[in-house]
Amino acid sequence: MENAGAGAGATASGNTSPTTASGRSSPSRAEQKAEARRADMVAHEQAAEVDEEALEEMYGKEHVNVIFLGHVDAGKSTLGGSILYATGMVDERTMEKYKRDAKDLGRESWYLSWALDQTKEERAKGKTVEVGRGFFETEKRRYSILDAPGHKNFVPNMVSGASQADVGVLVISARKGEYETGFEKGGQTREHAVLAKTQGVNKLIIVVNKMDDPTVEWSEDRYKECTAKLTTFLKGLGYNPKNDLTFMPIAAQQTLGIKTRVPKDLAPWNDSPSLLEYLDSMQTLERKINAPFMMPIAAKYRDMGTMIEGKIEAGVIRKETKYLMMPNKAEIVISALYGETEDEVERAVCGEQVRLRIKGAEEEDIYPGFVLCSPKRPVHCVSAFEAQIRLLELKSILSAGFNCVLHIHSATEEVTFAALLHKLEPKTNRKSKKPPGFAKQGMNIVARLEVQGGAGSVCVERFEEYPQLGRFTLRDQGQTIAIGKITKLILDGTGGGEGQGGGA
């Protein structure tokens, strides 16, 4: 374990902070065993709090958060609406009303997307601004749809959506011209894929939409053209084409390839399952059900009291139980707990999207990036941390003192590169002995970041312990410039626990 103040004295000049006490960059066998014992202890303690019903709920009908990604107009919202319709979550009467309303606005082809697009602004423009939400159920699983905005101005909204997702559906348009616009530089297909990978969306289903378009007409050649270029790009981001990527052709507007497979007479060359068939057959997702409770707060509002929303990243939450809100250390009691179906429930488990009515904090005192957690193991709140960072897009070189915006779970903070500590060798990830004087596009580095804006600290964890609280994106001038993972927390007395360190 790291000394709480380790590294705090290093300055922006590029001096390195002290290494771990052993001087090694990776833990010894004894340290690994001690770490495993500690993790086991936590698991055993928490297992006592998880009753049989919660476990049955967990492993019976699993809950999965799906995010729809892709360029504006690729058909994400239409696909979402199509799924809600195909699974009976939106009835015929409501759909007929959407059809009439869309026709009145001269937007006849958009009626399916209205099941997800919630505001008048979105409906009028046909663009998703917030992260739209829908819920559907199959015989095997319960799903929430997070429909990420595709327009460039709305990318920060997409970041918060991706941080709550288990699987990503990247929607691309096969229509001539639209695919090219989305994929070339400046299009959102590339950036959404980068952000999805950063935010921990490790499985991607790529649906090639608008295969029924007159410029495509279910052409196998066009389908292959769209998928080949994308496969190369996604491989470069770290996705394994064999295990992490699945491609399928669909026509969302006609609900083809959604619940049932695309008819053979349309695409005799296609053997893909339908989208819902594939989602139901995916391997069970690993859940931290026995870990201490953690939930980043994604939204807050008033409704007969203070309400908060978020995705449970670890553990179990129960009504009438005390929790801690960080970083303001407010003691919170859950007076009402709502699951995905809007019904009140007694408990919810990791992976679920929940709404909570709470006592102990006012709505105006809560900000995105706050974390609700177990009082036994509060989340760490730090003003500095070390991280392994991959630089993606940089107009010039980067050196100590560089400022940018950090996106981590639901938090957004301004940060400074306080020190560049190591350059990492390509392929081996071996650390340089000397700190680099600068870094440029394509490099992997270890750096120390310091929080500048807001409260001067941020609620985070090491990536190894809580992946969703330890992976982040860095943005500058509206562009994603880097992705990273936290490897060491530098505590200065403001955090909620002891210091933690580890090899990058």
N, C-alpha and C positions, 0 to 999 in steps of 0.2 A: 504493500500500500504506500501511496505517495504522501510525503509531507504536505500538509494543507497549503503551505505557502510556497511550495516549490515552483521555481520559475517566475515568481512574481516580480523579482528584481530585474529581470532582463529588460533591456530597453529596445526602442525602435531602431537602434543602430544595427541590429542583425545579430547581436550576441545570442548564443544559444542558452536555453535554460538548462538546469542540471538534468542529467539522465536519471533513470530510476536508480534506487539505492544500490542495486547489484551492479550497475554499470552495463548490464546486458540489455539489448533491445527486445529480446524475447524472454518469457518467464522460464525458470528452471522447472524440472519435473516436480520437485517438492512444492514450488509455488503453484504449479498447475493443480496438484492434488489438493492443496489448501483452498484454492479458488473453487474447485469442484465441490469440496466439503461445504464451503460457505453457501454455494448455490443450492446444494441439496438441503441444507438447513432451512433456507428460505422456502424452498418448495414444500418441505414437510410441514412447516408452520402454517403455510397458506392452505395446504391440502385439508387441514382440519376445518377450514372455514368454507370449503366448497362441498355442499351437500349433494346427495345422489341425484336429486331432481335437476340441479344445475348441470351436472355432468351428462345426464340423459338428454337434457335440452341441447347441450353443447354438441354431443356426438350423434344425437338423433337427427334432427333437422338443422343442419348447419346454416349459419348466417354468413353471407358473402357480400362484400361491398364491391360493386363494379363501377369503374369510371369510364365514360366515353370520351375519347380524345380525338383530336384531328382538326384540320383546317376549317375555317368558317365555310359553311355551305356544303361540307362533305356529307351531311345528312345525319349528324349525331342525334339531334332531338327527334327527328322523324323516326330513327331506329328505336329510340327509347319509347316513343309513343306506340310504335308498332308492337313492341314487346308487351307493353301494358295491355294493349288491345288483344293480342294473341293469347295472353294468360288470363283474360277475363277480369283484369283489374280496372279497366275502363269499359263501361257497358255500351251497348249499341246506341242507346238513346243519347248518351253524352257525346259519343262520336258524331252522331248526326247533327247535334247542336254545334260542335266544333266545325263540321263541314259547312253548315249554313253561315256561321259567323265569319269563317275564312273567306267564303265566297263573297259575302257582303263587303269585305275589305279588299277584294280583288286578289286574295292570296290563297286561292283554292287548294293548291298542292301542299300547303303548310299545315293542314288540319291535324295530322298525326302528331306533329311536334308540339302542339299546344297542350298535350297531356303533361308535358314536362316544363315548357316555358311558362313561367308563372306571372310575369308582370306585363302590364299593357305595353310598356316600352319594348319588351322582348317580342311580343306578339306582332306589334306594328312593324318592327324592323326585321323580324325573322332571325334575330341574333340572340344567343343566350348570354346574359351578362353575369348573373349570379351563378352559383353551381346548382343547377336544377336537381330536384330530388324526386324519385319515384320508388315505389315498392312493388315487388311481385313475388309470387310463390309458385314453385313447381312441386311435384310429388316428393322430390328429394331434398330441395333446399329453399331457403328464404333469401331473397336478394334485395339490395338497395341499389338504385341507379344513381350515380353521381354524374351529371351531364356537364362536362367542363366547357367553359366558353372557348370558342375557337378564334375569336378576333384578337389581334395583337395587343390592343389596349387592355384586354381583360386577362392577360397571362397571370398576374398575381392571384386572381381568383382561382385560376386553374391549379396553381401550386397548392392552395389549401385543400382543394378537392382531391388531388392526387395523394396527399399525405394521409387521407382517410380510406384509401382504396386497397383492396386485396388483389384484384386482377384488373388489367386494363384492356379495353376494347378500342383499338386504334381504327377509326373509320376513315377510309380514303375513297375518293370518288374516281370511278373508272372513266367518267365522261372526258372526252378529248378536251384538253385545255385545263380542266379543273384539277386533274391529278398533277399536272406539271406545275401549276400555280401553287398548289399546296406543298409540293415537295422541294421546289427550287428555293434558293436563298431568299429569306424574307417570308416564306410561307410558314404556317404553323405546324405542319406535319412533323418536321424535323425537331423543332423546339419542344413540342409536346412529348415526343418520344424521349428526348433528353431529360426533361423534367420528370417524366414517369419513372425512368430508371433511377434518378436521384432520390425520388420520394419513396422508393422501395417497392414499386410495382414491378415485380420480377417476372411475371407471366404476361405476355401480350397476345391477344387474339386480334389479328388484323383482318377486318372485314372489308372486302372490296365492294363498295356500294355502287348503285346506279348501273349495274350490269345490264339492265333492261333499256338503257338510254339508246336512242337511235344511232349515236356515234359509236356504240359498242356492240349491241345486240348479242350479248353473251359470247363474245369472241374469246377463245382460249388464248390466242396470241396477245390480245390486249391485257388479259388477266396476268399472263406470265410476265409481260413487260412491266406492269405495275409492281408485281411482287418481287421480281429479281432485283431491281434497283433498291427497293426498300430493305430487302434481306441483307444486302451488303452494308448499308448504312447502319442498321440495327446491330449487326455483328460487331461493327466498330465501336458501338456504345457498350459492349459487354454482354449483350444477349446471345445465348447459345441457340442458333437456329433450330437445332434438333429438339432441344428440351424446353425452350422458353417461348418459342414462337409458333403460332398456328394461323394459317391463312384460310379464308373461305369467301366465296363469292355470294353476294346477296342483292336483293332489290327491296329495300326497306319500304318504299312507297307502296309496293304491291304485296308486302309481307311475305316475300319469297325467300326461303332459307332461314327464316326466323324460328318457327316452331317445327315445321316439317322441312325436309330436304328439298333443294331446288329440283324441279321435275327433270327427268332425264331427257325429255324431248327438247327442253330449252338448252341444257348444257350436258350433252352425253359424255363429255370429257371429265366431268366433276364427280369426285367421290367423297367430298367433304360432308361431315355431319351437319345438321342445322346448328345455329348458334346456341339455342337453348339445350339441345341434345349434348353439345360439347361442354357447356358450362356445368351441366349436371354430372358429366362423367369425369370432370377434373379431379385430381387427387386432393384429398383433404388437406386444408391449410394448417400449418403448424400454429398453434395458439399458446400464448403464455397464460394459461388459465390459473396456474398455481403461483404465479409471480405476484408481488405486492401491487395493489390497485394503482393504475395511472390512467388519466384521461386528459389530454390537452383540450382546452375550451375553444371551440370553433366559433360559437355565436352566443349572444346574450340578449335578453329582452324582458319586458314585463308582461305578465299574464297571471293576474291574481297572485302576485308575488314575483320574486326574481326567478327567471328561467335561464338555464344554460344548456348548450348542446355540444356534443362531441362524440368521437369514436373511442371506445374503451380499448386502450392499447395493451393492457395487462390486467389480470385479476378479475374479481367479481365485485359488483356494487349492489347494495341492498338499501331498501327504504328504512328510514328511522335509524340510520347508522351514522356515526360521526366520521367525517373526512377532513382533510386539510387542504386549503387552497393556497397555492404558492404562486408568486413570491410573497404575497401579503400576509401569509401565515394565519389566515382567517379559519376559525373552526366552523365547519359546515355540517348541517344535518339535512339529509334528503327527505323532504316531506312528501314528494310525489315523483314517481319514476315512470316514464313513458317509453315504450319500445317503438320499433319501426311502424307498427300498425296503428299508431296513435292511441292504443289501449294502455291503461295503467297496468304496470307489472310490479311484482314484489322484488325481483332481482334481474340483473342483466350481466352477461359475461363478455370477456374480451372479444373484440371483433365486431361487436354490435354498435350501432349508431343509436344514441339515446338522447332524450330531453329530460332535464331534471328541474323540479321546483325545489329551491333551496332556502334554508334559513341560515343566517350568519353573515351574509354579505349583500350589499345593495347593488343593483344593476350598474349604476354609474361607477362603482369601484372595481369592476371586473373588465379586463382587457383581453383581446385575442392573444394567445401565447401563455396565459395563465394555465396552470395545470392543477387538476383536482387529484389528490393522491391519498394513500394510506398514511395515517399519522405515525405508524410504526416505521415507515420507510419513505420519508418525503423525497420528492424530486430535488435534484441539486440545482441551485440558482447560482450562476457564476457570472463574473464580469470578464473572464478570459478563459480560453481553452486552447489546447493544441489539436491540430487536425491534419489528416492526410487529404490533400487537395489535388484535383486534376483540373488544369486550366484548359478550357475549351475554346473560347473566343476572346481574344484580347487584341485590341487595336494597337497597343504598344507594349512595352515591357512593364512588369509589375515589381515594385520594390517596397521595402518597409515604409509605412506611412500611407499606403494606398487605401482609400476608403471605398466601400461598396455596401450593398444591402444584403443582409442575411435572411433567408427564408428557411425556417426549421419548424416542423409540425405546423401549428397555427400561428406561430410567432414571426414577426417581421421586425428586424432591428438593423440600425446602421452599425457597421463594424469597421475596424482598422486592422490592417496587417501590421501587428506590432513588431514581429520579427519573422524572417524566413530562417528556418532552423536547419533543414536538410533538403537536398535534391534527391529524388529517388531514381535509381537506375531503371531504365526500361526493362521489362520482363522480370528481372530479379527483385525489384523493389528494394534493393540494397541502399542504405542511407549514405550520403556523402559525409565525410568527416568534417569538412568545413561548411559553414552556412553559405548558400549562394548569395551573391550580391544582388541578383535580380532573378526574375522568373519570366518565361514567355509562353505563348500559346503552345499547347501540346505537352508541356512539362507536368510531371507529378512531383509535388513538394510536400514537406511537413512545415507548417507555419503556426505561429501563435496569433490568434485573433482576439481583439479586445472590443467589447461592446461600447459604443459611443452614445447612441441616442436613448430616448425614453428613460426608463428607470436605471439604465446603466448596467443591468444584468439580464440574463435570460435563463429560463428553465430548460435544462438539457441533461442528457445522460451520455455515457460512452456508448458508441454504436454497438459494441459487443454485448452490452447488457440490455439495452432497450433500442433496437434498431431505429424505430420511428422517431425516437427522441434524440438520435445521434447522427442522422443523415441530413444533409442540407444542400441548398443551392445558393450561389452568390450571383447577384445581378447588378449590372451597372448600365445606366443610360438606356433602360428598357430592354436590355439583352442579358441572357444567361451567360455568364463568363466562366463559371466554374461549378463543379460539384465536389462534395467532400464528406468525410465522416470524422466524428470526434473521437480522438484516441486518448486524450488525457484532460481531466478537469483541473483547473487551477483555482483553488478556493482561497478566499481572502477574509473569511469570517462571516460572509453574508449568506452562505449556502445552507442547505438543510441537511447536513450530514458530513461525514468525513471525506477527505480528499481521495481522489482515485486516479491511478495512472496505468498506463499500459503501453506496449509497443505499438508503433504505427502500423 
